[in-house]
């Protein structure tokens, strides 16, 4: 059975992988970090190791290097299994370190089994394929390893930014809840626009700010023509303008009132209207204008005028007037005449009107009786025609509003007869009550914060619309199929009182289910009353309601409750009351939904607060441009080492804590926030114990709907460890660069020494050898020598020619090791000579332009520039497949430029950024040592362009960056 070692610092990860592999018949052992895994493997080597990368003590990369360096373990296959190191560079580094496979988490069990089986069958990489790829140049591997760590830090910052996005998402959800509230309020606006009466809203200066379609229809103006106009421009008479000024004074005291006015239509005609004006206040109680309901009473006024013009015409209009025409004794108020309309409107026979002396007083509503009688007596005593409104009780128990228009007939200076007409204004009164109730209902419901408060407002609105005895409001949860009793009313001891409702949720009654499924019901019972099984008794269970209005409560979807109004009076409600109650229920449904959304928002804010208070970052809120913070999350105390309360009491501490050198940048960031710009700043702070910590602080200014800056929200995190890692990495890079510089300098010195020794010493020896061979050739050419010496002469000639070839080869090797033209004639001549050699050797046309225009460069810089150009030409031969190379020298301002262009295939973006492009990296390092920069780009239309820029001093020279 194969044994597999699993290395991961997370226990749940080790458990899942162990369970998966055991299911496929493998034996598993585990370790939480690389150090323990290495010790375990050395004691009992496994058949395979599967390791995570990011671990404490010893990470996966370090473990892999140690694994491949161990003679016993290097033959064991090694798999990386990670979810954090996902960059292709990470995979390449892992494979370079000797890993057999690089697998990203998570993997399906079957896929993971196939990977393990394939690696076990294939075995570990040999030293020639795996371990050797660690590279003889350990510096490159170390840089790749450091780059992987930096990418991980950047990934961590990205994750923190994702957390910030989630916080913004919670904010977006809150805005959606607010939008839902605005949608609920739009129902109120729809009701306003569909009113049968005109509606006008004016501000404190009586400028028209809102009109509904009905008022536009009444006056003949468009909405655009009315908006922005002064209300007085619509008045037809001067006395109406004076009355408006008086009403404005009353409005400033919060008085609501109704009065009659004449309005001028667009056609020039006038409209007689009844204006019911109600002051409008803001949320903080400040008066912001008034809302006026305009009822067209032109026809009614004309009828009243016609009826008062002449008593003689009364008989002719008795039967055409939709009202009760009557005559009564001025002293006793006993009727002597009543038209037949009396029976239709109130239901009593005319005979009772005439035969019962106190019929009128007895049937006035108890609440209106004294006021109506006293008003009529006083007006009659003064012989004044008068009109007044009051309620009478109909024969079927209904309450009927009447407007009584009375004329006093006198005899001998004393009132004798009263002539009048009672007009049924119940519908108008109900409409006025509905308008007034609906106008104020939305405002009152907007202030409700609990379902119970909303229920109380609904029942108070019902008081203005009906005479009712009992009522219920239940909230329904479709998810639980349960109802909660919110508020119940019933008559107790002769007075309507709130009674205790059921405290626990219960199943809906059959009636509730029917109402929520089928819609509103008007229930009118006839004696004897019997209890049905579809409802639940509450309150005074000794008697049953005679009339019931029951409607579902909706909120843009399925019903969320049931509302009912009940009366012990038979026939107390009519079908139109059902629609009116449904309107109240719809308003209530919107409020209940808003309350639910608000509670959900509050819960979301609580969750957000808990998140803010538990994360490592400091979340803060401040005022634009000010040091003071209005909120600091608890993480502040852990990072800053000071309590939140202390900096709230002394805001100046926040600036004093900042490292003195960083304070100007800190104050500049505050000024940037005050200008409405986001900021991102790194600065240092000093803790009370003297420890210096690095902080990364981001601030985002927030604006209100008007675009004003209201606050700055931000987050700050402790990046000391990251800074220390960056500094350590920078020091490491500097050390590497210094080492490379030293190695390169040593190599150049060695090349120079070897070149000089070859040229001087070996060249002298070869020259001496050539002279000896030439001497021998001359001796063997002398006349008179035997023919036997001819073969010796031939060999001497060949030896002389071979000596010439050797001398030429030695000179070529010496020149390649250290070009003589570079030291003797300078960089321009050396580059020209190199271009000629390049063209002769490889057959690629190579030209040099701009030579002679360069400043004098120090030898060290000239050497580096020469080798950069040489490396560029080498790359052309190896990769470009070019036909023409151009080397261009020029100066721009205070910069010397060396440019190498070719017309080859060009370099891909991946090759430019690849850590394996050692030639490009070497060229870049040489440019840095010269104190310059190098750029690689595409040469349009094709090919590659290499540009080296060296800053030139005022004296025409440049100084290299050698230490």
QUIMOWO-V615213 format. One record per pair of residues at least 4 apart in sequence whose C-alpha atoms are under 6 Angstrom apart, sorted by the first residue. I is the first residue (numbers start at 1). J is the second residue. D is the distance in whole Angstrom. If there is no record, write none. Layout:
i:I j:J d:D
i:I j:J d:D
This chain:
i:2 j:26 d:6
i:2 j:47 d:6
i:3 j:27 d:5
i:3 j:28 d:6
i:3 j:46 d:5
i:3 j:47 d:5
i:4 j:28 d:5
i:4 j:46 d:6
i:4 j:47 d:6
i:4 j:48 d:5
i:4 j:49 d:6
i:5 j:28 d:6
i:5 j:29 d:5
i:5 j:30 d:5
i:5 j:49 d:5
i:6 j:30 d:5
i:6 j:50 d:5
i:6 j:51 d:6
i:7 j:30 d:6
i:7 j:31 d:5
i:7 j:32 d:6
i:7 j:51 d:4
i:8 j:14 d:6
i:8 j:32 d:5
i:8 j:52 d:5
i:9 j:32 d:4
i:9 j:33 d:6
i:9 j:55 d:6
i:14 j:18 d:6
i:18 j:22 d:6
i:20 j:109 d:6
i:21 j:26 d:6
i:22 j:26 d:5
i:31 j:36 d:6
i:31 j:37 d:5
i:33 j:55 d:6
i:34 j:58 d:5
i:34 j:59 d:6
i:34 j:63 d:5
i:35 j:58 d:6
i:41 j:45 d:4
i:48 j:76 d:6
i:48 j:77 d:5
i:49 j:78 d:5
i:50 j:79 d:5
i:50 j:80 d:6
i:51 j:80 d:5
i:51 j:81 d:6
i:52 j:60 d:6
i:52 j:80 d:6
i:52 j:81 d:5
i:52 j:82 d:5
i:53 j:59 d:5
i:53 j:60 d:4
i:54 j:59 d:5
i:55 j:59 d:5
i:63 j:67 d:6
i:65 j:97 d:6
i:67 j:73 d:6
i:67 j:74 d:6
i:68 j:74 d:4
i:68 j:131 d:6
i:70 j:74 d:6
i:75 j:124 d:5
i:76 j:124 d:5
i:77 j:123 d:6
i:77 j:124 d:4
i:78 j:99 d:5
i:78 j:100 d:5
i:79 j:99 d:6
i:79 j:100 d:6
i:79 j:101 d:5
i:80 j:102 d:5
i:80 j:103 d:6
i:81 j:103 d:5
i:81 j:104 d:6
i:82 j:104 d:5
i:82 j:105 d:5
i:83 j:104 d:6
i:83 j:105 d:5
i:85 j:90 d:6
i:94 j:99 d:6
i:95 j:99 d:5
i:96 j:133 d:5
i:96 j:134 d:5
i:97 j:134 d:5
i:98 j:130 d:4
i:98 j:131 d:5
i:107 j:112 d:6
i:119 j:123 d:6
i:125 j:129 d:6
i:125 j:130 d:5
i:126 j:130 d:6
i:127 j:131 d:5
i:127 j:132 d:5
i:128 j:132 d:5
i:174 j:601 d:6
i:177 j:597 d:6
i:181 j:594 d:6
i:184 j:590 d:5
i:193 j:212 d:5
i:197 j:294 d:6
i:197 j:295 d:5
i:198 j:214 d:5
i:198 j:215 d:4
i:198 j:293 d:6
i:198 j:294 d:5
i:199 j:211 d:6
i:199 j:212 d:5
i:199 j:292 d:6
i:199 j:293 d:5
i:200 j:210 d:6
i:200 j:211 d:5
i:200 j:291 d:6
i:200 j:292 d:5
i:201 j:209 d:6
i:201 j:210 d:5
i:201 j:290 d:6
i:201 j:291 d:5
i:202 j:206 d:5
i:202 j:207 d:5
i:202 j:208 d:4
i:202 j:209 d:5
i:202 j:289 d:5
i:202 j:290 d:6
i:203 j:207 d:6
i:203 j:288 d:6
i:203 j:289 d:4
i:204 j:288 d:6
i:204 j:289 d:4
i:206 j:230 d:6
i:206 j:231 d:6
i:207 j:228 d:6
i:207 j:229 d:6
i:207 j:230 d:4
i:208 j:227 d:5
i:208 j:228 d:5
i:208 j:229 d:6
i:209 j:227 d:6
i:216 j:220 d:6
i:216 j:221 d:5
i:216 j:222 d:6
i:219 j:265 d:5
i:220 j:266 d:5
i:234 j:263 d:5
i:234 j:264 d:5
i:235 j:263 d:5
i:235 j:264 d:6
i:236 j:262 d:5
i:236 j:263 d:5
i:236 j:264 d:5
i:240 j:261 d:6
i:250 j:255 d:5
i:251 j:255 d:5
i:251 j:279 d:6
i:254 j:279 d:6
i:256 j:277 d:6
i:256 j:278 d:5
i:257 j:276 d:6
i:257 j:277 d:6
i:258 j:275 d:5
i:258 j:276 d:4
i:258 j:277 d:6
i:259 j:274 d:6
i:259 j:275 d:5
i:260 j:273 d:6
i:260 j:274 d:5
i:260 j:275 d:6
i:261 j:273 d:5
i:262 j:271 d:5
i:262 j:272 d:5
i:263 j:270 d:5
i:263 j:271 d:5
i:264 j:269 d:6
i:264 j:270 d:4
i:265 j:269 d:5
i:265 j:270 d:6
i:271 j:298 d:6
i:272 j:297 d:6
i:272 j:298 d:4
i:273 j:295 d:5
i:273 j:296 d:5
i:273 j:297 d:5
i:274 j:294 d:6
i:274 j:295 d:5
i:275 j:293 d:6
i:275 j:294 d:5
i:276 j:292 d:5
i:276 j:293 d:5
i:277 j:291 d:6
i:277 j:292 d:4
i:278 j:290 d:5
i:278 j:291 d:5
i:279 j:290 d:4
i:280 j:287 d:6
i:280 j:288 d:6
i:280 j:289 d:5
i:280 j:290 d:5
i:281 j:285 d:5
i:281 j:286 d:5
i:281 j:287 d:4
i:281 j:288 d:5
i:282 j:286 d:5
i:297 j:301 d:6
i:323 j:422 d:5
i:323 j:423 d:4
i:324 j:339 d:6
i:324 j:341 d:5
i:324 j:342 d:5
i:324 j:421 d:5
i:324 j:422 d:5
i:325 j:338 d:6
i:325 j:339 d:5
i:325 j:420 d:6
i:325 j:421 d:4
i:326 j:337 d:5
i:326 j:338 d:4
i:326 j:420 d:5
i:327 j:335 d:6
i:327 j:336 d:5
i:327 j:337 d:5
i:327 j:418 d:6
i:327 j:419 d:5
i:328 j:333 d:5
i:328 j:334 d:5
i:328 j:335 d:4
i:328 j:336 d:5
i:328 j:417 d:6
i:328 j:418 d:5
i:329 j:333 d:5
i:329 j:334 d:6
i:329 j:417 d:5
i:330 j:415 d:6
i:330 j:416 d:5
i:330 j:417 d:5
i:330 j:418 d:5
i:334 j:357 d:5
i:335 j:354 d:5
i:336 j:354 d:6
i:342 j:346 d:6
i:343 j:347 d:4
i:343 j:348 d:5
i:343 j:349 d:5
i:346 j:394 d:4
i:347 j:395 d:5
i:348 j:395 d:6
i:351 j:355 d:6
i:352 j:356 d:6
i:353 j:359 d:6
i:358 j:362 d:6
i:363 j:392 d:6
i:363 j:393 d:6
i:364 j:369 d:5
i:364 j:391 d:6
i:364 j:392 d:4
i:365 j:369 d:6
i:365 j:391 d:5
i:365 j:392 d:5
i:365 j:393 d:6
i:368 j:372 d:6
i:376 j:380 d:6
i:379 j:384 d:5
i:380 j:384 d:6
i:383 j:408 d:6
i:385 j:406 d:6
i:385 j:407 d:4
i:385 j:408 d:6
i:386 j:406 d:5
i:387 j:404 d:5
i:387 j:405 d:4
i:387 j:406 d:6
i:388 j:403 d:6
i:388 j:404 d:5
i:389 j:402 d:6
i:389 j:403 d:4
i:390 j:401 d:6
i:390 j:402 d:6
i:391 j:400 d:5
i:391 j:401 d:4
i:392 j:399 d:6
i:392 j:400 d:5
i:393 j:398 d:6
i:393 j:399 d:5
i:394 j:398 d:5
i:400 j:426 d:6
i:401 j:424 d:6
i:401 j:425 d:5
i:401 j:426 d:4
i:402 j:422 d:6
i:402 j:423 d:5
i:402 j:424 d:5
i:402 j:425 d:5
i:403 j:422 d:6
i:403 j:423 d:5
i:404 j:421 d:6
i:404 j:422 d:4
i:405 j:420 d:5
i:405 j:421 d:5
i:406 j:419 d:6
i:406 j:420 d:4
i:407 j:418 d:6
i:407 j:419 d:5
i:408 j:418 d:5
i:409 j:415 d:6
i:409 j:416 d:6
i:409 j:417 d:5
i:410 j:414 d:5
i:410 j:415 d:4
i:410 j:416 d:5
i:411 j:416 d:6
i:425 j:429 d:6
i:426 j:430 d:6
i:427 j:431 d:6
i:429 j:433 d:6
i:430 j:434 d:6
i:433 j:437 d:6
i:434 j:438 d:6
i:435 j:439 d:6
i:437 j:441 d:6
i:441 j:445 d:6
i:445 j:454 d:6
i:448 j:453 d:5
i:448 j:454 d:5
i:452 j:486 d:6
i:462 j:466 d:6
i:468 j:566 d:6
i:468 j:567 d:5
i:469 j:490 d:6
i:469 j:491 d:6
i:469 j:566 d:6
i:469 j:567 d:5
i:470 j:489 d:5
i:470 j:490 d:4
i:470 j:566 d:5
i:471 j:488 d:6
i:471 j:489 d:5
i:471 j:564 d:5
i:471 j:565 d:4
i:471 j:566 d:6
i:472 j:487 d:6
i:472 j:488 d:5
i:472 j:563 d:6
i:472 j:564 d:5
i:473 j:486 d:6
i:473 j:487 d:5
i:473 j:562 d:6
i:473 j:563 d:5
i:474 j:484 d:6
i:474 j:485 d:5
i:474 j:486 d:5
i:474 j:561 d:5
i:474 j:562 d:5
i:475 j:483 d:5
i:475 j:484 d:5
i:475 j:560 d:6
i:475 j:561 d:4
i:476 j:482 d:6
i:476 j:483 d:4
i:476 j:560 d:5
i:476 j:561 d:5
i:477 j:481 d:6
i:477 j:482 d:6
i:482 j:505 d:6
i:482 j:506 d:5
i:482 j:507 d:5
i:483 j:505 d:5
i:483 j:506 d:6
i:483 j:508 d:6
i:484 j:505 d:5
i:485 j:501 d:6
i:485 j:502 d:6
i:488 j:498 d:6
i:488 j:499 d:6
i:488 j:501 d:6
i:489 j:497 d:6
i:489 j:498 d:4
i:489 j:499 d:6
i:490 j:496 d:5
i:490 j:497 d:6
i:490 j:539 d:6
i:491 j:495 d:5
i:491 j:496 d:4
i:492 j:496 d:6
i:508 j:512 d:6
i:509 j:535 d:6
i:510 j:534 d:5
i:511 j:534 d:5
i:511 j:535 d:6
i:514 j:518 d:6
i:515 j:519 d:5
i:515 j:520 d:6
i:515 j:552 d:6
i:516 j:552 d:5
i:516 j:559 d:6
i:520 j:550 d:6
i:520 j:551 d:4
i:521 j:550 d:5
i:522 j:548 d:6
i:522 j:549 d:5
i:523 j:547 d:6
i:523 j:548 d:5
i:524 j:546 d:6
i:524 j:547 d:5
i:525 j:546 d:5
i:545 j:567 d:6
i:545 j:568 d:5
i:546 j:567 d:6
i:546 j:568 d:5
i:546 j:569 d:6
i:546 j:570 d:5
i:547 j:566 d:6
i:547 j:567 d:5
i:547 j:570 d:6
i:547 j:571 d:6
i:547 j:572 d:6
i:548 j:565 d:6
i:548 j:566 d:4
i:549 j:564 d:5
i:549 j:565 d:5
i:550 j:563 d:6
i:550 j:564 d:4
i:551 j:562 d:6
i:551 j:563 d:5
i:551 j:582 d:6
i:552 j:561 d:6
i:552 j:562 d:5
i:553 j:559 d:5
i:553 j:560 d:6
i:553 j:561 d:5
i:553 j:562 d:5
i:553 j:585 d:5
i:553 j:586 d:6
i:553 j:589 d:5
i:554 j:559 d:5
i:554 j:560 d:6
i:554 j:586 d:6
i:554 j:589 d:5
i:555 j:589 d:5
i:555 j:590 d:5
i:585 j:589 d:6
i:594 j:598 d:6
i:597 j:601 d:6
i:605 j:609 d:6
i:613 j:633 d:6
i:613 j:634 d:6
i:616 j:635 d:6
i:617 j:716 d:6
i:617 j:717 d:5
i:618 j:633 d:5
i:618 j:635 d:5
i:618 j:636 d:5
i:618 j:715 d:5
i:618 j:716 d:5
i:619 j:632 d:6
i:619 j:633 d:5
i:619 j:714 d:6
i:619 j:715 d:4
i:620 j:631 d:5
i:620 j:632 d:5
i:620 j:713 d:6
i:620 j:714 d:5
i:621 j:629 d:6
i:621 j:630 d:6
i:621 j:631 d:5
i:621 j:712 d:6
i:621 j:713 d:5
i:622 j:629 d:4
i:622 j:630 d:5
i:622 j:711 d:6
i:622 j:712 d:5
i:623 j:711 d:5
i:623 j:712 d:6
i:624 j:673 d:6
i:624 j:674 d:5
i:624 j:711 d:6
i:624 j:712 d:6
i:625 j:670 d:5
i:625 j:671 d:5
i:625 j:673 d:6
i:625 j:674 d:4
i:628 j:651 d:5
i:636 j:640 d:6
i:637 j:641 d:5
i:637 j:642 d:5
i:637 j:643 d:5
i:640 j:687 d:6
i:641 j:687 d:6
i:647 j:651 d:5
i:647 j:653 d:6
i:653 j:657 d:6
i:657 j:685 d:5
i:657 j:686 d:6
i:658 j:684 d:6
i:658 j:685 d:4
i:659 j:684 d:5
i:659 j:685 d:5
i:662 j:683 d:6
i:672 j:677 d:6
i:673 j:677 d:5
i:676 j:701 d:6
i:678 j:699 d:6
i:678 j:700 d:5
i:679 j:698 d:5
i:679 j:699 d:5
i:680 j:697 d:6
i:680 j:698 d:4
i:681 j:696 d:6
i:681 j:697 d:5
i:682 j:695 d:6
i:682 j:696 d:4
i:683 j:694 d:6
i:683 j:695 d:5
i:684 j:693 d:6
i:684 j:694 d:4
i:684 j:695 d:6
i:685 j:692 d:6
i:685 j:693 d:5
i:686 j:690 d:6
i:686 j:691 d:6
i:686 j:692 d:5
i:687 j:691 d:5
i:693 j:720 d:5
i:694 j:718 d:6
i:694 j:719 d:5
i:694 j:720 d:5
i:695 j:717 d:6
i:695 j:718 d:5
i:695 j:719 d:6
i:696 j:716 d:5
i:696 j:717 d:5
i:697 j:715 d:6
i:697 j:716 d:4
i:698 j:714 d:5
i:698 j:715 d:6
i:699 j:713 d:6
i:699 j:714 d:4
i:700 j:712 d:6
i:700 j:713 d:5
i:700 j:714 d:6
i:701 j:711 d:6
i:701 j:712 d:4
i:702 j:709 d:6
i:702 j:710 d:6
i:702 j:711 d:5
i:702 j:712 d:6
i:703 j:707 d:5
i:703 j:708 d:5
i:703 j:709 d:4
i:703 j:710 d:5
i:704 j:708 d:6
i:725 j:729 d:6
i:726 j:730 d:6
i:740 j:744 d:6
i:741 j:745 d:6
i:742 j:746 d:6
i:751 j:755 d:6
i:751 j:817 d:5
i:752 j:756 d:6
i:752 j:818 d:6
i:755 j:759 d:6
i:755 j:814 d:4
i:755 j:817 d:6
i:756 j:760 d:6
i:757 j:761 d:5
i:758 j:762 d:5
i:759 j:763 d:5
i:759 j:814 d:6
i:760 j:764 d:6
i:770 j:800 d:6
i:770 j:803 d:6
i:773 j:800 d:6
i:777 j:793 d:6
i:777 j:796 d:5
i:780 j:793 d:6
i:815 j:819 d:4
i:821 j:825 d:5
i:821 j:830 d:5
i:822 j:826 d:5
i:822 j:827 d:5
i:822 j:830 d:5
i:825 j:829 d:6
i:827 j:862 d:6
i:828 j:851 d:6
i:835 j:846 d:6
i:837 j:841 d:6
i:838 j:842 d:6
i:839 j:843 d:5
i:839 j:844 d:5
i:839 j:845 d:5
i:839 j:846 d:6
i:844 j:883 d:5
i:844 j:884 d:6
i:845 j:884 d:5
i:846 j:884 d:6
i:846 j:885 d:5
i:846 j:886 d:6
i:847 j:886 d:5
i:848 j:886 d:6
i:848 j:887 d:5
i:848 j:888 d:6
i:849 j:888 d:5
i:850 j:888 d:6
i:850 j:889 d:5
i:850 j:890 d:6
i:851 j:889 d:6
i:855 j:956 d:6
i:856 j:957 d:6
i:857 j:862 d:6
i:857 j:957 d:6
i:861 j:930 d:6
i:864 j:926 d:6
i:867 j:871 d:6
i:868 j:923 d:5
i:875 j:879 d:6
i:876 j:880 d:5
i:880 j:904 d:5
i:880 j:905 d:5
i:881 j:904 d:5
i:882 j:903 d:5
i:882 j:904 d:4
i:884 j:902 d:6
i:885 j:901 d:6
i:885 j:902 d:4
i:886 j:900 d:6
i:886 j:901 d:5
i:887 j:899 d:6
i:887 j:900 d:5
i:888 j:898 d:6
i:888 j:899 d:5
i:889 j:897 d:6
i:889 j:898 d:5
i:890 j:897 d:5
i:891 j:895 d:6
i:891 j:896 d:4
i:891 j:897 d:6
i:894 j:951 d:6
i:894 j:952 d:5
i:895 j:950 d:5
i:895 j:951 d:5
i:895 j:952 d:5
i:896 j:949 d:6
i:896 j:950 d:5
i:897 j:948 d:6
i:897 j:949 d:5
i:898 j:947 d:6
i:898 j:948 d:5
i:899 j:946 d:6
i:899 j:947 d:4
i:900 j:945 d:6
i:900 j:946 d:5
i:901 j:944 d:6
i:901 j:945 d:5
i:902 j:943 d:5
i:902 j:944 d:6
i:903 j:942 d:5
i:903 j:943 d:4
i:904 j:943 d:4
i:905 j:943 d:5
i:906 j:943 d:4
i:906 j:944 d:5
i:910 j:914 d:6
i:918 j:922 d:6
i:924 j:934 d:6
i:927 j:932 d:5
i:927 j:933 d:5
i:928 j:932 d:5
i:929 j:961 d:5
i:930 j:960 d:5
i:930 j:961 d:6
i:931 j:960 d:5
i:931 j:961 d:5
i:932 j:949 d:5
i:932 j:950 d:5
i:933 j:948 d:6
i:933 j:949 d:5
i:934 j:947 d:6
i:934 j:948 d:4
i:935 j:946 d:6
i:935 j:947 d:5
i:936 j:945 d:6
i:936 j:946 d:5
i:937 j:945 d:5
i:938 j:943 d:6
i:938 j:944 d:5
i:938 j:945 d:6
i:939 j:943 d:5
i:939 j:944 d:5
i:939 j:945 d:5
i:952 j:956 d:6
i:952 j:957 d:5
i:952 j:958 d:5
i:953 j:957 d:5
i:953 j:958 d:5
